[in-house]
Amino acid sequence: MSDEPAPEEMLAAEYALGLLEGEELLAARGREASDPAFATEVAQWQERLAPLLDEISPATPREEVWLRISAELEGSGREADVISLKTRIRQWQLATGVAAAAAVAAFALLFTIPVQTNPPAPQAPLAASIPIGDTQLRLAVTYLPESEELLISASGLTADGVHDHELWLVPQSEDTPLLSLGVVAPGEERRIQLTPAVAAEMADGSGLVLTREPLGGKPRDADAGPVVAEGRMQKI
């Protein structure tokens, strides 16, 4: 029998260790909010690793170390080597278990490359966790402004075979009708590319509503169905 962890366990471990970045991190946050089993797995990893982090003593490298790293990397074309090394270290951390937290700290000290001074501030992602009725289930919605994409996680929901649920964005102007964000797929995570017009309406505090519709979503010439849940987008 293989001792290699299952994909779900590896994802939970990476999340607990703080190894995820960008879209992977946002998707994992949405999964934690909507999938109780995944949230439990993350909590178990955090409990296992907490004592290890307490044992790591803070250390600051000497100034000459930073100067040598900068001198070797500058103009050498070794940025790709650093990225490749980061990937290998990430795999090694999961395989070695107890040494993972120490490896993360060592990597942060040795391979942090100075960034450009005063870079343009990227737009902050938006997220919403929408409660479903009186249950503990939630619909996790994350908006990525850089790519104008929407991540919808409905991993805890199940289909009833009679209805579909459609997600809508409440526009900033009261004169503009609701904008459909698509039919929610129970038990799945979806990535939706928004049109520029819909993306322009996405903002901190934008309202979201979930309606119950016939299978396939709201018919073209009919009004939207009853609202069954609602929430608001907030900056992460």
mmCIF file of the C-alpha atoms, coordinates in Angstrom:
data_MODEL
# 
_entry.id   MODEL 
# 
loop_
_atom_site.group_PDB 
_atom_site.id 
_atom_site.type_symbol 
_atom_site.label_atom_id 
_atom_site.label_alt_id 
_atom_site.label_comp_id 
_atom_site.label_asym_id 
_atom_site.label_entity_id 
_atom_site.label_seq_id 
_atom_site.pdbx_PDB_ins_code 
_atom_site.Cartn_x 
_atom_site.Cartn_y 
_atom_site.Cartn_z 
_atom_site.occupancy 
_atom_site.B_iso_or_equiv 
_atom_site.pdbx_formal_charge 
_atom_site.auth_seq_id 
_atom_site.auth_comp_id 
_atom_site.auth_asym_id 
_atom_site.auth_atom_id 
_atom_site.pdbx_PDB_model_num 
ATOM 1   C CA . MET A 1 1   ? 0.000   0.000  0.000   1.00 0.00 ? 1   MET A CA 1 
ATOM 2   C CA . SER A 1 2   ? 1.367   3.441  -0.944  1.00 0.00 ? 2   SER A CA 1 
ATOM 3   C CA . ASP A 1 3   ? 2.059   5.972  1.811   1.00 0.00 ? 3   ASP A CA 1 
ATOM 4   C CA . GLU A 1 4   ? 1.587   8.895  -0.605  1.00 0.00 ? 4   GLU A CA 1 
ATOM 5   C CA . PRO A 1 5   ? -1.225  11.200 0.615   1.00 0.00 ? 5   PRO A CA 1 
ATOM 6   C CA . ALA A 1 6   ? -4.460  11.480 -1.362  1.00 0.00 ? 6   ALA A CA 1 
ATOM 7   C CA . PRO A 1 7   ? -4.972  14.605 -3.530  1.00 0.00 ? 7   PRO A CA 1 
ATOM 8   C CA . GLU A 1 8   ? -7.544  16.009 -1.078  1.00 0.00 ? 8   GLU A CA 1 
ATOM 9   C CA . GLU A 1 9   ? -5.152  15.518 1.850   1.00 0.00 ? 9   GLU A CA 1 
ATOM 10  C CA . MET A 1 10  ? -2.267  17.098 -0.093  1.00 0.00 ? 10  MET A CA 1 
ATOM 11  C CA . LEU A 1 11  ? -4.381  20.157 -0.947  1.00 0.00 ? 11  LEU A CA 1 
ATOM 12  C CA . ALA A 1 12  ? -5.440  20.551 2.691   1.00 0.00 ? 12  ALA A CA 1 
ATOM 13  C CA . ALA A 1 13  ? -1.827  20.202 3.844   1.00 0.00 ? 13  ALA A CA 1 
ATOM 14  C CA . GLU A 1 14  ? -0.577  22.787 1.331   1.00 0.00 ? 14  GLU A CA 1 
ATOM 15  C CA . TYR A 1 15  ? -3.303  25.180 2.451   1.00 0.00 ? 15  TYR A CA 1 
ATOM 16  C CA . ALA A 1 16  ? -2.498  24.665 6.150   1.00 0.00 ? 16  ALA A CA 1 
ATOM 17  C CA . LEU A 1 17  ? 1.211   25.210 5.493   1.00 0.00 ? 17  LEU A CA 1 
ATOM 18  C CA . GLY A 1 18  ? 0.551   28.480 3.628   1.00 0.00 ? 18  GLY A CA 1 
ATOM 19  C CA . LEU A 1 19  ? 2.055   27.160 0.382   1.00 0.00 ? 19  LEU A CA 1 
ATOM 20  C CA . LEU A 1 20  ? -0.850  28.103 -1.898  1.00 0.00 ? 20  LEU A CA 1 
ATOM 21  C CA . GLU A 1 21  ? -0.824  31.354 -3.824  1.00 0.00 ? 21  GLU A CA 1 
ATOM 22  C CA . GLY A 1 22  ? -3.073  33.311 -6.167  1.00 0.00 ? 22  GLY A CA 1 
ATOM 23  C CA . GLU A 1 23  ? -6.037  31.422 -7.608  1.00 0.00 ? 23  GLU A CA 1 
ATOM 24  C CA . GLU A 1 24  ? -5.126  28.194 -5.780  1.00 0.00 ? 24  GLU A CA 1 
ATOM 25  C CA . LEU A 1 25  ? -5.336  30.024 -2.458  1.00 0.00 ? 25  LEU A CA 1 
ATOM 26  C CA . LEU A 1 26  ? -8.671  31.686 -3.303  1.00 0.00 ? 26  LEU A CA 1 
ATOM 27  C CA . ALA A 1 27  ? -10.184 28.401 -4.499  1.00 0.00 ? 27  ALA A CA 1 
ATOM 28  C CA . ALA A 1 28  ? -9.038  26.643 -1.302  1.00 0.00 ? 28  ALA A CA 1 
ATOM 29  C CA . ARG A 1 29  ? -10.602 29.388 0.845   1.00 0.00 ? 29  ARG A CA 1 
ATOM 30  C CA . GLY A 1 30  ? -13.881 28.920 -0.996  1.00 0.00 ? 30  GLY A CA 1 
ATOM 31  C CA . ARG A 1 31  ? -13.625 25.146 -0.576  1.00 0.00 ? 31  ARG A CA 1 
ATOM 32  C CA . GLU A 1 32  ? -12.999 25.533 3.161   1.00 0.00 ? 32  GLU A CA 1 
ATOM 33  C CA . ALA A 1 33  ? -16.130 27.686 3.502   1.00 0.00 ? 33  ALA A CA 1 
ATOM 34  C CA . SER A 1 34  ? -18.427 25.334 1.569   1.00 0.00 ? 34  SER A CA 1 
ATOM 35  C CA . ASP A 1 35  ? -17.045 21.825 2.151   1.00 0.00 ? 35  ASP A CA 1 
ATOM 36  C CA . PRO A 1 36  ? -17.158 20.679 5.831   1.00 0.00 ? 36  PRO A CA 1 
ATOM 37  C CA . ALA A 1 37  ? -15.013 17.607 5.123   1.00 0.00 ? 37  ALA A CA 1 
ATOM 38  C CA . PHE A 1 38  ? -12.271 19.710 3.543   1.00 0.00 ? 38  PHE A CA 1 
ATOM 39  C CA . ALA A 1 39  ? -12.459 22.244 6.384   1.00 0.00 ? 39  ALA A CA 1 
ATOM 40  C CA . THR A 1 40  ? -12.002 19.409 8.903   1.00 0.00 ? 40  THR A CA 1 
ATOM 41  C CA . GLU A 1 41  ? -8.962  18.117 6.989   1.00 0.00 ? 41  GLU A CA 1 
ATOM 42  C CA . VAL A 1 42  ? -7.381  21.593 7.023   1.00 0.00 ? 42  VAL A CA 1 
ATOM 43  C CA . ALA A 1 43  ? -8.025  21.971 10.763  1.00 0.00 ? 43  ALA A CA 1 
ATOM 44  C CA . GLN A 1 44  ? -6.379  18.591 11.432  1.00 0.00 ? 44  GLN A CA 1 
ATOM 45  C CA . TRP A 1 45  ? -3.259  19.609 9.490   1.00 0.00 ? 45  TRP A CA 1 
ATOM 46  C CA . GLN A 1 46  ? -3.104  22.951 11.313  1.00 0.00 ? 46  GLN A CA 1 
ATOM 47  C CA . GLU A 1 47  ? -3.277  21.131 14.651  1.00 0.00 ? 47  GLU A CA 1 
ATOM 48  C CA . ARG A 1 48  ? -0.466  18.766 13.630  1.00 0.00 ? 48  ARG A CA 1 
ATOM 49  C CA . LEU A 1 49  ? 1.807   21.525 12.388  1.00 0.00 ? 49  LEU A CA 1 
ATOM 50  C CA . ALA A 1 50  ? 1.249   24.162 15.090  1.00 0.00 ? 50  ALA A CA 1 
ATOM 51  C CA . PRO A 1 51  ? 3.841   22.646 17.512  1.00 0.00 ? 51  PRO A CA 1 
ATOM 52  C CA . LEU A 1 52  ? 6.433   22.547 14.722  1.00 0.00 ? 52  LEU A CA 1 
ATOM 53  C CA . LEU A 1 53  ? 6.078   26.253 13.989  1.00 0.00 ? 53  LEU A CA 1 
ATOM 54  C CA . ASP A 1 54  ? 6.584   27.057 17.685  1.00 0.00 ? 54  ASP A CA 1 
ATOM 55  C CA . GLU A 1 55  ? 9.953   25.301 17.588  1.00 0.00 ? 55  GLU A CA 1 
ATOM 56  C CA . ILE A 1 56  ? 11.384  27.458 14.783  1.00 0.00 ? 56  ILE A CA 1 
ATOM 57  C CA . SER A 1 57  ? 13.582  30.208 16.177  1.00 0.00 ? 57  SER A CA 1 
ATOM 58  C CA . PRO A 1 58  ? 13.600  33.521 14.272  1.00 0.00 ? 58  PRO A CA 1 
ATOM 59  C CA . ALA A 1 59  ? 16.804  34.257 12.399  1.00 0.00 ? 59  ALA A CA 1 
ATOM 60  C CA . THR A 1 60  ? 18.006  37.170 10.303  1.00 0.00 ? 60  THR A CA 1 
ATOM 61  C CA . PRO A 1 61  ? 20.731  36.540 7.700   1.00 0.00 ? 61  PRO A CA 1 
ATOM 62  C CA . ARG A 1 62  ? 23.782  38.806 7.656   1.00 0.00 ? 62  ARG A CA 1 
ATOM 63  C CA . GLU A 1 63  ? 23.810  41.728 5.218   1.00 0.00 ? 63  GLU A CA 1 
ATOM 64  C CA . GLU A 1 64  ? 26.582  40.101 3.193   1.00 0.00 ? 64  GLU A CA 1 
ATOM 65  C CA . VAL A 1 65  ? 24.309  37.090 2.506   1.00 0.00 ? 65  VAL A CA 1 
ATOM 66  C CA . TRP A 1 66  ? 21.682  39.308 0.885   1.00 0.00 ? 66  TRP A CA 1 
ATOM 67  C CA . LEU A 1 67  ? 24.354  41.099 -1.173  1.00 0.00 ? 67  LEU A CA 1 
ATOM 68  C CA . ARG A 1 68  ? 25.742  37.811 -2.480  1.00 0.00 ? 68  ARG A CA 1 
ATOM 69  C CA . ILE A 1 69  ? 22.264  36.522 -3.422  1.00 0.00 ? 69  ILE A CA 1 
ATOM 70  C CA . SER A 1 70  ? 21.396  39.754 -5.249  1.00 0.00 ? 70  SER A CA 1 
ATOM 71  C CA . ALA A 1 71  ? 24.753  39.815 -7.072  1.00 0.00 ? 71  ALA A CA 1 
ATOM 72  C CA . GLU A 1 72  ? 24.382  36.220 -8.290  1.00 0.00 ? 72  GLU A CA 1 
ATOM 73  C CA . LEU A 1 73  ? 20.770  36.595 -9.463  1.00 0.00 ? 73  LEU A CA 1 
ATOM 74  C CA . GLU A 1 74  ? 21.014  40.036 -11.084 1.00 0.00 ? 74  GLU A CA 1 
ATOM 75  C CA . GLY A 1 75  ? 21.340  39.665 -14.837 1.00 0.00 ? 75  GLY A CA 1 
ATOM 76  C CA . SER A 1 76  ? 22.194  35.971 -14.602 1.00 0.00 ? 76  SER A CA 1 
ATOM 77  C CA . GLY A 1 77  ? 18.912  34.624 -15.969 1.00 0.00 ? 77  GLY A CA 1 
ATOM 78  C CA . ARG A 1 78  ? 18.548  32.378 -12.924 1.00 0.00 ? 78  ARG A CA 1 
ATOM 79  C CA . GLU A 1 79  ? 15.037  33.513 -12.052 1.00 0.00 ? 79  GLU A CA 1 
ATOM 80  C CA . ALA A 1 80  ? 13.693  30.374 -13.748 1.00 0.00 ? 80  ALA A CA 1 
ATOM 81  C CA . ASP A 1 81  ? 15.999  28.259 -11.542 1.00 0.00 ? 81  ASP A CA 1 
ATOM 82  C CA . VAL A 1 82  ? 14.508  29.869 -8.438  1.00 0.00 ? 82  VAL A CA 1 
ATOM 83  C CA . ILE A 1 83  ? 10.959  29.096 -9.626  1.00 0.00 ? 83  ILE A CA 1 
ATOM 84  C CA . SER A 1 84  ? 11.914  25.499 -10.423 1.00 0.00 ? 84  SER A CA 1 
ATOM 85  C CA . LEU A 1 85  ? 13.605  25.138 -7.041  1.00 0.00 ? 85  LEU A CA 1 
ATOM 86  C CA . LYS A 1 86  ? 10.505  26.477 -5.297  1.00 0.00 ? 86  LYS A CA 1 
ATOM 87  C CA . THR A 1 87  ? 8.400   23.754 -6.980  1.00 0.00 ? 87  THR A CA 1 
ATOM 88  C CA . ARG A 1 88  ? 10.808  21.012 -5.915  1.00 0.00 ? 88  ARG A CA 1 
ATOM 89  C CA . ILE A 1 89  ? 10.926  22.288 -2.332  1.00 0.00 ? 89  ILE A CA 1 
ATOM 90  C CA . ARG A 1 90  ? 7.115   22.335 -2.177  1.00 0.00 ? 90  ARG A CA 1 
ATOM 91  C CA . GLN A 1 91  ? 6.968   18.645 -3.206  1.00 0.00 ? 91  GLN A CA 1 
ATOM 92  C CA . TRP A 1 92  ? 9.719   17.763 -0.726  1.00 0.00 ? 92  TRP A CA 1 
ATOM 93  C CA . GLN A 1 93  ? 7.913   19.529 2.133   1.00 0.00 ? 93  GLN A CA 1 
ATOM 94  C CA . LEU A 1 94  ? 4.807   17.366 1.729   1.00 0.00 ? 94  LEU A CA 1 
ATOM 95  C CA . ALA A 1 95  ? 6.841   14.169 1.438   1.00 0.00 ? 95  ALA A CA 1 
ATOM 96  C CA . THR A 1 96  ? 8.900   14.782 4.567   1.00 0.00 ? 96  THR A CA 1 
ATOM 97  C CA . GLY A 1 97  ? 6.091   15.838 6.928   1.00 0.00 ? 97  GLY A CA 1 
ATOM 98  C CA . VAL A 1 98  ? 7.868   16.926 10.126  1.00 0.00 ? 98  VAL A CA 1 
ATOM 99  C CA . ALA A 1 99  ? 10.507  19.007 8.275   1.00 0.00 ? 99  ALA A CA 1 
ATOM 100 C CA . ALA A 1 100 ? 7.934   20.957 6.265   1.00 0.00 ? 100 ALA A CA 1 
ATOM 101 C CA . ALA A 1 101 ? 7.559   23.999 8.521   1.00 0.00 ? 101 ALA A CA 1 
ATOM 102 C CA . ALA A 1 102 ? 11.311  24.426 8.889   1.00 0.00 ? 102 ALA A CA 1 
ATOM 103 C CA . ALA A 1 103 ? 11.782  24.191 5.101   1.00 0.00 ? 103 ALA A CA 1 
ATOM 104 C CA . VAL A 1 104 ? 9.216   26.915 4.527   1.00 0.00 ? 104 VAL A CA 1 
ATOM 105 C CA . ALA A 1 105 ? 11.045  29.245 6.917   1.00 0.00 ? 105 ALA A CA 1 
ATOM 106 C CA . ALA A 1 106 ? 14.416  28.484 5.318   1.00 0.00 ? 106 ALA A CA 1 
ATOM 107 C CA . PHE A 1 107 ? 13.075  29.151 1.835   1.00 0.00 ? 107 PHE A CA 1 
ATOM 108 C CA . ALA A 1 108 ? 11.599  32.483 2.901   1.00 0.00 ? 108 ALA A CA 1 
ATOM 109 C CA . LEU A 1 109 ? 14.956  33.592 4.346   1.00 0.00 ? 109 LEU A CA 1 
ATOM 110 C CA . LEU A 1 110 ? 17.216  32.478 1.508   1.00 0.00 ? 110 LEU A CA 1 
ATOM 111 C CA . PHE A 1 111 ? 15.242  33.082 -1.686  1.00 0.00 ? 111 PHE A CA 1 
ATOM 112 C CA . THR A 1 112 ? 13.221  36.260 -1.151  1.00 0.00 ? 112 THR A CA 1 
ATOM 113 C CA . ILE A 1 113 ? 14.087  38.521 -4.096  1.00 0.00 ? 113 ILE A CA 1 
ATOM 114 C CA . PRO A 1 114 ? 13.605  42.292 -3.701  1.00 0.00 ? 114 PRO A CA 1 
ATOM 115 C CA . VAL A 1 115 ? 10.600  43.570 -5.636  1.00 0.00 ? 115 VAL A CA 1 
ATOM 116 C CA . GLN A 1 116 ? 10.282  46.763 -7.614  1.00 0.00 ? 116 GLN A CA 1 
ATOM 117 C CA . THR A 1 117 ? 9.807   49.861 -5.481  1.00 0.00 ? 117 THR A CA 1 
ATOM 118 C CA . ASN A 1 118 ? 6.249   51.232 -5.452  1.00 0.00 ? 118 ASN A CA 1 
ATOM 119 C CA . PRO A 1 119 ? 4.712   48.723 -7.922  1.00 0.00 ? 119 PRO A CA 1 
ATOM 120 C CA . PRO A 1 120 ? 1.190   49.425 -9.171  1.00 0.00 ? 120 PRO A CA 1 
ATOM 121 C CA . ALA A 1 121 ? -1.307  48.087 -6.657  1.00 0.00 ? 121 ALA A CA 1 
ATOM 122 C CA . PRO A 1 122 ? -3.376  45.236 -8.168  1.00 0.00 ? 122 PRO A CA 1 
ATOM 123 C CA . GLN A 1 123 ? -7.116  45.190 -7.710  1.00 0.00 ? 123 GLN A CA 1 
ATOM 124 C CA . ALA A 1 124 ? -8.129  43.171 -4.668  1.00 0.00 ? 124 ALA A CA 1 
ATOM 125 C CA . PRO A 1 125 ? -10.125 39.989 -5.296  1.00 0.00 ? 125 PRO A CA 1 
ATOM 126 C CA . LEU A 1 126 ? -13.707 39.909 -4.045  1.00 0.00 ? 126 LEU A CA 1 
ATOM 127 C CA . ALA A 1 127 ? -15.425 37.033 -2.256  1.00 0.00 ? 127 ALA A CA 1 
ATOM 128 C CA . ALA A 1 128 ? -18.813 36.121 -0.826  1.00 0.00 ? 128 ALA A CA 1 
ATOM 129 C CA . SER A 1 129 ? -19.968 33.213 1.317   1.00 0.00 ? 129 SER A CA 1 
ATOM 130 C CA . ILE A 1 130 ? -23.721 32.841 0.830   1.00 0.00 ? 130 ILE A CA 1 
ATOM 131 C CA . PRO A 1 131 ? -25.654 30.786 3.428   1.00 0.00 ? 131 PRO A CA 1 
ATOM 132 C CA . ILE A 1 132 ? -28.182 28.346 2.004   1.00 0.00 ? 132 ILE A CA 1 
ATOM 133 C CA . GLY A 1 133 ? -31.417 28.562 4.005   1.00 0.00 ? 133 GLY A CA 1 
ATOM 134 C CA . ASP A 1 134 ? -31.200 27.273 7.575   1.00 0.00 ? 134 ASP A CA 1 
ATOM 135 C CA . THR A 1 135 ? -28.457 24.755 6.737   1.00 0.00 ? 135 THR A CA 1 
ATOM 136 C CA . GLN A 1 136 ? -24.723 24.944 7.377   1.00 0.00 ? 136 GLN A CA 1 
ATOM 137 C CA . LEU A 1 137 ? -24.077 24.854 3.628   1.00 0.00 ? 137 LEU A CA 1 
ATOM 138 C CA . ARG A 1 138 ? -22.700 27.906 1.852   1.00 0.00 ? 138 ARG A CA 1 
ATOM 139 C CA . LEU A 1 139 ? -22.143 28.925 -1.742  1.00 0.00 ? 139 LEU A CA 1 
ATOM 140 C CA . ALA A 1 140 ? -18.599 30.301 -2.088  1.00 0.00 ? 140 ALA A CA 1 
ATOM 141 C CA . VAL A 1 141 ? -18.108 32.952 -4.774  1.00 0.00 ? 141 VAL A CA 1 
ATOM 142 C CA . THR A 1 142 ? -14.735 34.543 -5.634  1.00 0.00 ? 142 THR A CA 1 
ATOM 143 C CA . TYR A 1 143 ? -14.088 37.227 -8.268  1.00 0.00 ? 143 TYR A CA 1 
ATOM 144 C CA . LEU A 1 144 ? -10.601 37.636 -9.803  1.00 0.00 ? 144 LEU A CA 1 
ATOM 145 C CA . PRO A 1 145 ? -10.404 41.161 -11.258 1.00 0.00 ? 145 PRO A CA 1 
ATOM 146 C CA . GLU A 1 146 ? -7.104  40.605 -13.082 1.00 0.00 ? 146 GLU A CA 1 
ATOM 147 C CA . SER A 1 147 ? -8.663  37.962 -15.351 1.00 0.00 ? 147 SER A CA 1 
ATOM 148 C CA . GLU A 1 148 ? -12.329 39.008 -14.919 1.00 0.00 ? 148 GLU A CA 1 
ATOM 149 C CA . GLU A 1 149 ? -13.169 35.455 -13.841 1.00 0.00 ? 149 GLU A CA 1 
ATOM 150 C CA . LEU A 1 150 ? -15.653 34.180 -11.278 1.00 0.00 ? 150 LEU A CA 1 
ATOM 151 C CA . LEU A 1 151 ? -15.048 31.027 -9.208  1.00 0.00 ? 151 LEU A CA 1 
ATOM 152 C CA . ILE A 1 152 ? -18.222 29.425 -7.844  1.00 0.00 ? 152 ILE A CA 1 
ATOM 153 C CA . SER A 1 153 ? -17.909 26.525 -5.396  1.00 0.00 ? 153 SER A CA 1 
ATOM 154 C CA . ALA A 1 154 ? -21.076 24.548 -4.675  1.00 0.00 ? 154 ALA A CA 1 
ATOM 155 C CA . SER A 1 155 ? -19.302 21.395 -3.516  1.00 0.00 ? 155 SER A CA 1 
ATOM 156 C CA . GLY A 1 156 ? -21.659 20.866 -0.565  1.00 0.00 ? 156 GLY A CA 1 
ATOM 157 C CA . LEU A 1 157 ? -24.922 21.209 -2.499  1.00 0.00 ? 157 LEU A CA 1 
ATOM 158 C CA . THR A 1 158 ? -26.978 18.457 -4.139  1.00 0.00 ? 158 THR A CA 1 
ATOM 159 C CA . ALA A 1 159 ? -29.428 18.591 -7.052  1.00 0.00 ? 159 ALA A CA 1 
ATOM 160 C CA . ASP A 1 160 ? -33.121 17.766 -6.537  1.00 0.00 ? 160 ASP A CA 1 
ATOM 161 C CA . GLY A 1 161 ? -33.727 16.796 -10.179 1.00 0.00 ? 161 GLY A CA 1 
ATOM 162 C CA . VAL A 1 162 ? -36.620 19.271 -10.475 1.00 0.00 ? 162 VAL A CA 1 
ATOM 163 C CA . HIS A 1 163 ? -35.083 22.732 -10.158 1.00 0.00 ? 163 HIS A CA 1 
ATOM 164 C CA . ASP A 1 164 ? -31.873 24.589 -10.944 1.00 0.00 ? 164 ASP A CA 1 
ATOM 165 C CA . HIS A 1 165 ? -30.512 27.588 -9.065  1.00 0.00 ? 165 HIS A CA 1 
ATOM 166 C CA . GLU A 1 166 ? -29.261 30.659 -10.898 1.00 0.00 ? 166 GLU A CA 1 
ATOM 167 C CA . LEU A 1 167 ? -26.853 33.236 -9.450  1.00 0.00 ? 167 LEU A CA 1 
ATOM 168 C CA . TRP A 1 168 ? -27.434 36.931 -10.154 1.00 0.00 ? 168 TRP A CA 1 
ATOM 169 C CA . LEU A 1 169 ? -25.415 40.111 -9.646  1.00 0.00 ? 169 LEU A CA 1 
ATOM 170 C CA . VAL A 1 170 ? -27.297 43.152 -8.375  1.00 0.00 ? 170 VAL A CA 1 
ATOM 171 C CA . PRO A 1 171 ? -26.057 46.113 -10.522 1.00 0.00 ? 171 PRO A CA 1 
ATOM 172 C CA . GLN A 1 172 ? -24.844 49.323 -8.901  1.00 0.00 ? 172 GLN A CA 1 
ATOM 173 C CA . SER A 1 173 ? -27.571 51.279 -10.713 1.00 0.00 ? 173 SER A CA 1 
ATOM 174 C CA . GLU A 1 174 ? -31.172 50.660 -9.678  1.00 0.00 ? 174 GLU A CA 1 
ATOM 175 C CA . ASP A 1 175 ? -32.255 51.193 -13.309 1.00 0.00 ? 175 ASP A CA 1 
ATOM 176 C CA . THR A 1 176 ? -30.226 48.201 -14.519 1.00 0.00 ? 176 THR A CA 1 
ATOM 177 C CA . PRO A 1 177 ? -31.852 44.737 -14.301 1.00 0.00 ? 177 PRO A CA 1 
ATOM 178 C CA . LEU A 1 178 ? -30.227 41.814 -12.518 1.00 0.00 ? 178 LEU A CA 1 
ATOM 179 C CA . LEU A 1 179 ? -27.246 40.340 -14.383 1.00 0.00 ? 179 LEU A CA 1 
ATOM 180 C CA . SER A 1 180 ? -27.134 36.543 -14.625 1.00 0.00 ? 180 SER A CA 1 
ATOM 181 C CA . LEU A 1 181 ? -23.899 34.873 -13.512 1.00 0.00 ? 181 LEU A CA 1 
ATOM 182 C CA . GLY A 1 182 ? -25.091 31.449 -14.652 1.00 0.00 ? 182 GLY A CA 1 
ATOM 183 C CA . VAL A 1 183 ? -26.683 28.323 -13.259 1.00 0.00 ? 183 VAL A CA 1 
ATOM 184 C CA . VAL A 1 184 ? -25.021 26.871 -10.166 1.00 0.00 ? 184 VAL A CA 1 
ATOM 185 C CA . ALA A 1 185 ? -23.813 23.278 -10.568 1.00 0.00 ? 185 ALA A CA 1 
ATOM 186 C CA . PRO A 1 186 ? -24.473 21.375 -7.289  1.00 0.00 ? 186 PRO A CA 1 
ATOM 187 C CA . GLY A 1 187 ? -21.452 19.479 -6.052  1.00 0.00 ? 187 GLY A CA 1 
ATOM 188 C CA . GLU A 1 188 ? -19.063 21.216 -8.461  1.00 0.00 ? 188 GLU A CA 1 
ATOM 189 C CA . GLU A 1 189 ? -16.665 24.134 -8.679  1.00 0.00 ? 189 GLU A CA 1 
ATOM 190 C CA . ARG A 1 190 ? -17.009 26.310 -11.783 1.00 0.00 ? 190 ARG A CA 1 
ATOM 191 C CA . ARG A 1 191 ? -14.866 29.012 -13.379 1.00 0.00 ? 191 ARG A CA 1 
ATOM 192 C CA . ILE A 1 192 ? -16.828 31.583 -15.377 1.00 0.00 ? 192 ILE A CA 1 
ATOM 193 C CA . GLN A 1 193 ? -15.365 34.204 -17.718 1.00 0.00 ? 193 GLN A CA 1 
ATOM 194 C CA . LEU A 1 194 ? -17.377 37.406 -17.268 1.00 0.00 ? 194 LEU A CA 1 
ATOM 195 C CA . THR A 1 195 ? -18.160 39.828 -20.055 1.00 0.00 ? 195 THR A CA 1 
ATOM 196 C CA . PRO A 1 196 ? -16.593 43.300 -19.680 1.00 0.00 ? 196 PRO A CA 1 
ATOM 197 C CA . ALA A 1 197 ? -20.054 44.775 -18.977 1.00 0.00 ? 197 ALA A CA 1 
ATOM 198 C CA . VAL A 1 198 ? -20.730 42.381 -16.095 1.00 0.00 ? 198 VAL A CA 1 
ATOM 199 C CA . ALA A 1 199 ? -17.154 42.675 -14.750 1.00 0.00 ? 199 ALA A CA 1 
ATOM 200 C CA . ALA A 1 200 ? -17.550 46.466 -14.628 1.00 0.00 ? 200 ALA A CA 1 
ATOM 201 C CA . GLU A 1 201 ? -20.454 46.020 -12.179 1.00 0.00 ? 201 GLU A CA 1 
ATOM 202 C CA . MET A 1 202 ? -18.374 43.928 -9.763  1.00 0.00 ? 202 MET A CA 1 
ATOM 203 C CA . ALA A 1 203 ? -17.387 46.004 -6.729  1.00 0.00 ? 203 ALA A CA 1 
ATOM 204 C CA . ASP A 1 204 ? -16.882 45.812 -2.990  1.00 0.00 ? 204 ASP A CA 1 
ATOM 205 C CA . GLY A 1 205 ? -20.379 45.540 -1.523  1.00 0.00 ? 205 GLY A CA 1 
ATOM 206 C CA . SER A 1 206 ? -22.096 44.310 -4.723  1.00 0.00 ? 206 SER A CA 1 
ATOM 207 C CA . GLY A 1 207 ? -25.137 42.197 -3.946  1.00 0.00 ? 207 GLY A CA 1 
ATOM 208 C CA . LEU A 1 208 ? -25.651 38.600 -5.072  1.00 0.00 ? 208 LEU A CA 1 
ATOM 209 C CA . VAL A 1 209 ? -28.939 36.681 -5.118  1.00 0.00 ? 209 VAL A CA 1 
ATOM 210 C CA . LEU A 1 210 ? -29.658 33.021 -5.770  1.00 0.00 ? 210 LEU A CA 1 
ATOM 211 C CA . THR A 1 211 ? -33.020 32.153 -7.339  1.00 0.00 ? 211 THR A CA 1 
ATOM 212 C CA . ARG A 1 212 ? -34.861 28.869 -7.839  1.00 0.00 ? 212 ARG A CA 1 
ATOM 213 C CA . GLU A 1 213 ? -35.549 28.252 -11.530 1.00 0.00 ? 213 GLU A CA 1 
ATOM 214 C CA . PRO A 1 214 ? -36.765 25.461 -13.826 1.00 0.00 ? 214 PRO A CA 1 
ATOM 215 C CA . LEU A 1 215 ? -34.128 23.025 -15.026 1.00 0.00 ? 215 LEU A CA 1 
ATOM 216 C CA . GLY A 1 216 ? -31.716 24.866 -17.292 1.00 0.00 ? 216 GLY A CA 1 
ATOM 217 C CA . GLY A 1 217 ? -32.204 28.254 -15.644 1.00 0.00 ? 217 GLY A CA 1 
ATOM 218 C CA . LYS A 1 218 ? -34.653 31.143 -16.086 1.00 0.00 ? 218 LYS A CA 1 
ATOM 219 C CA . PRO A 1 219 ? -36.660 30.905 -19.318 1.00 0.00 ? 219 PRO A CA 1 
ATOM 220 C CA . ARG A 1 220 ? -35.941 33.717 -21.767 1.00 0.00 ? 220 ARG A CA 1 
ATOM 221 C CA . ASP A 1 221 ? -39.344 35.436 -21.573 1.00 0.00 ? 221 ASP A CA 1 
ATOM 222 C CA . ALA A 1 222 ? -40.102 34.785 -17.889 1.00 0.00 ? 222 ALA A CA 1 
ATOM 223 C CA . ASP A 1 223 ? -39.331 36.650 -14.692 1.00 0.00 ? 223 ASP A CA 1 
ATOM 224 C CA . ALA A 1 224 ? -36.641 35.357 -12.340 1.00 0.00 ? 224 ALA A CA 1 
ATOM 225 C CA . GLY A 1 225 ? -37.826 32.804 -9.794  1.00 0.00 ? 225 GLY A CA 1 
ATOM 226 C CA . PRO A 1 226 ? -38.049 33.284 -6.014  1.00 0.00 ? 226 PRO A CA 1 
ATOM 227 C CA . VAL A 1 227 ? -34.912 34.334 -4.142  1.00 0.00 ? 227 VAL A CA 1 
ATOM 228 C CA . VAL A 1 228 ? -33.640 31.529 -1.892  1.00 0.00 ? 228 VAL A CA 1 
ATOM 229 C CA . ALA A 1 229 ? -30.334 33.055 -0.700  1.00 0.00 ? 229 ALA A CA 1 
ATOM 230 C CA . GLU A 1 230 ? -28.383 36.297 -0.911  1.00 0.00 ? 230 GLU A CA 1 
ATOM 231 C CA . GLY A 1 231 ? -25.027 37.801 0.038   1.00 0.00 ? 231 GLY A CA 1 
ATOM 232 C CA . ARG A 1 232 ? -22.506 40.551 -0.769  1.00 0.00 ? 232 ARG A CA 1 
ATOM 233 C CA . MET A 1 233 ? -19.078 40.641 -2.359  1.00 0.00 ? 233 MET A CA 1 
ATOM 234 C CA . GLN A 1 234 ? -16.300 41.880 -0.085  1.00 0.00 ? 234 GLN A CA 1 
ATOM 235 C CA . LYS A 1 235 ? -12.591 42.594 -0.588  1.00 0.00 ? 235 LYS A CA 1 
ATOM 236 C CA . ILE A 1 236 ? -10.294 39.800 0.519   1.00 0.00 ? 236 ILE A CA 1 
# 
